[in-house]
Structure formats: C-alpha cells, structure tokens
Amino acid sequence: MSDNVALALLVYTGLQIFVTVHAMKQGSSSILPYLALVVLVAGIIPACRWFERRWVGLGDEEAADEALKPSFRRDQLLLWLLAIGLPFSLTAFFNIIFG
C-alpha cells in the first residue's frame, strides 16, 4: 500500500497543479491555488496516511492472506478514485464558489 500511497500523492499533486493552473488561466480567483493546497494538506495527506497505516503493520504471512485481498483492492480503488477525482472536483467546486 505504501507504493500506492506515494504514487497516488504524486498523481494527485500533478493533477491538482495542472487543473488549478488551467482554471487560473480561465480567470478564476487567485485564491483558488491556496485553497487547493490547504485541502491537500488538511485532507489528502491524513487520508493517505490512514490507508498506509491500515496495511503497513501486516507481516508477510498476514499480507499473503487471501481473505484480505478484497479489502486491499477496495482500499486501492478508493485511494485512486480520491487521487484522480478530487483535483477535478475541488477545482469545479472552487470555480462555482469564486467564479
């Protein structure tokens, strides 16, 4: 899960920068990037830490348990949905409020 979290944070940050800069070019409020960064720090990093803490404490035998596979896949899917969907959702939300 640690690899997923690290990569998801990189993808989220890259998308957040790209989407925010694109929105700023369209005339959005200049406060938009700062609000996006606050959300990143206040929400995304603790959420990612939760995913990681949930899985990092498992030993090799526990991690190989097939009974945990559906839970691991669910957490992976949720993590990636947040990493990819949240930058677009946040930018749209801030554009509605400040646009």
N, C-alpha and C positions, 0 to 999 in steps of 0.2 A: 504494500500500500504506500510505502514511503516514496517509491518511484512515481507512482500515480499522482500523489500529492504534489511532489516537486514539479512534475511536468504540467499538471493542471494549473498550478500557480503561474508558471511561465506563460502558458496559453492564455489564461485569464488576463494577466498583465498586458501581454501583447495586444489582445483584442480590446482591452479597455483603452489603451493608448490610441490604437487605430480608430476605434469608434468615436472616442471623445474628440480627437483631433478633427475627424471628419465632421462631427457635429459643430465644432467651433468654426470651421470654415463656412458652414451654412448660416452663421450668425447667431449661434446660441450664446447664452450668457457666459461671461468669463468666469463665473463662479463654478461652472459645471465641472471642470477638471478637479478642483479642490474637493467638491462634494463626492466625486467618484473615488478619490483617494481615501477620503475618510471612510467611505463604505468598504473599500478594500481592506484597510487596516482594522476597522472595527468589526467587520463581519466575516470576511472571507478567510483571513488567516486563522482566527479561532475555530471556524468551521472545519478547515483543513486539518488543524491540529486534532480536532475531535476524531476525524476519520483515522488519522495516523495512530493516535493513542489506543483506539479501539482494536487495532490489529497488530501493533508493534510488539506487544507483550507476549505474543504466542511463541512457543517453542517450535522446533521443526516438526515434531510429531503432531502437535496440535494444528499447525498450519496446513498439514497434509490431510487433515480430516475432511472427507468428502461431505460430511454433514454441514460444514461451514461454507462450502462453495457457493450456495445460493445467496447467503448473506453477504459474502465478499463481493459477488457480482452486483448485487443490489447497491452496495455502498460505492462500488466503482462507477456504476451508471449514474447515481445521484451526484457524485463528485464531478463527473464530466458534464452533466447537464448544468450544474451550477457554474462551472468554469467557462462553458461556451455560451450559455443562455443569459447569464447575469449581466455581462457587459452591454449587451443589446437592450435588455430590459431596463437597466439603470439609465442608460442614455435616453431611451424613449421616455421614461418617467421624468427625468430632469428636463427634457425638451418640452414636455407638456406643461410642467410647472413654470419653467422660466422662459419658455419660448413664446 
